[in-house]
Amino acid sequence: MVKYGRTTAWGFLLWGVFMHFQLLSGLGLNELLYFRVMSPEDIGYVFSAAPAKDFGGAFTSSYNEILLVLADPIDGCEPLMNKDLIQGQVILLERGGCSFVHKAQQVEEAGGKAVLIADNVVENDNLYLDMVADGSTAMPSIPALFLLGRDGLMIRRSLQRHALPWAVISIPVNVSSLGSFPLNQPPWTLW
């Protein structure tokens, strides 16, 4: 009876910790989408991102090698200057300056397949924000994902260090099929 009581107590404790994490993050592990950076190698990790809540589409295909292009301007609030690189690719923007919907609309109009919007709070390495519609009539149909600020910063820094306008990624990634999944996460992020 004592053994059963301890096991139950540990089970409730672990369940409580899990639920506390769920409330803090607002998202569960299954509600995130994952992508892997293939190149440059110094950021060759599996990253997590949160899909927009009430706008944007879902990934209907898996892309094993697609470009993650830095937007110009990085906030994506004005028409994008690097449309020649954006066509058919995933675009990395930074939060701020205008709504998430407006940013996704700019990327879609430039021909992008999807948009990752990194938090402009670069210290953020664990809090996913809900990207919701802004009340406008614009409803972009491309997938829109929220990326943690620290992850966005590290990707941008690596691209700047290598003087590259893009990274090569695989998106979405089924993390349950990766044998070394825990070893492939960014070392600066806990998930």
C-alpha positions, 0 to 999 in steps of 0.5 A, spaced: 500 500 500 505 504 501 509 503 495 502 504 491 501 511 494 508 513 493 508 511 485 501 515 485 504 521 488 510 521 483 505 520 478 501 526 480 507 530 481 510 529 474 503 530 471 503 537 475 509 539 472 507 537 465 501 541 466 504 547 469 509 547 463 503 547 458 500 553 462 506 557 461 508 555 454 500 555 452 502 549 447 503 542 448 509 538 444 504 536 439 501 543 437 508 545 435 511 544 428 519 542 427 524 544 422 531 542 421 537 546 419 541 542 414 546 548 412 550 552 415 552 546 419 553 550 425 546 551 426 544 544 424 539 543 429 531 541 430 527 547 431 520 548 434 515 553 431 508 554 433 503 555 427 498 561 427 492 560 431 486 563 426 490 564 419 494 561 414 495 554 411 498 548 413 503 544 410 500 539 405 507 537 403 514 536 406 520 539 403 527 536 404 531 541 402 528 548 401 531 555 403 529 559 409 530 566 406 532 572 410 526 577 409 528 584 406 526 588 410 527 584 416 520 586 419 516 584 413 512 590 414 513 593 407 513 590 400 519 585 400 525 587 396 528 580 395 523 577 391 527 574 386 530 569 392 523 569 396 519 565 390 517 558 392 521 559 399 520 559 406 521 566 409 524 568 416 521 575 418 522 578 425 516 580 429 514 588 430 512 594 426 505 591 424 501 585 425 502 577 424 497 577 418 500 583 414 507 580 415 504 573 412 500 577 406 507 580 404 510 574 404 505 570 400 504 576 395 512 576 394 511 568 392 513 565 399 511 558 401 511 559 408 513 564 413 517 564 420 516 570 424 521 570 430 520 574 436 524 580 436 525 579 444 531 575 443 532 573 450 525 569 449 527 562 449 521 558 451 515 562 450 511 561 444 506 567 442 499 566 439 499 569 432 492 571 431 488 575 426 488 582 426 481 584 424 483 585 417 479 582 411 486 579 409 487 572 410 493 569 407 493 562 406 501 560 406 503 557 413 505 562 418 509 560 424 512 563 430 519 562 432 522 563 439 527 570 439 533 566 441 532 561 435 531 567 430 537 570 433 542 564 432 539 563 425 540 570 423 547 571 426 550 564 423 547 567 416 551 573 417 557 570 419 557 566 413 555 572 409 549 567 406 542 570 405 539 563 406 539 557 410 537 550 407 532 547 411 527 541 412 520 542 414 516 539 417 520 534 420 517 528 424 521 528 430 518 521 432 522 519 426 528 522 428 533 517 433 537 522 436 531 527 436 534 530 443 541 531 441 539 535 435 535 540 439 539 547 439 543 547 446 541 554 448 533 552 448 530 547 453 524 543 450 
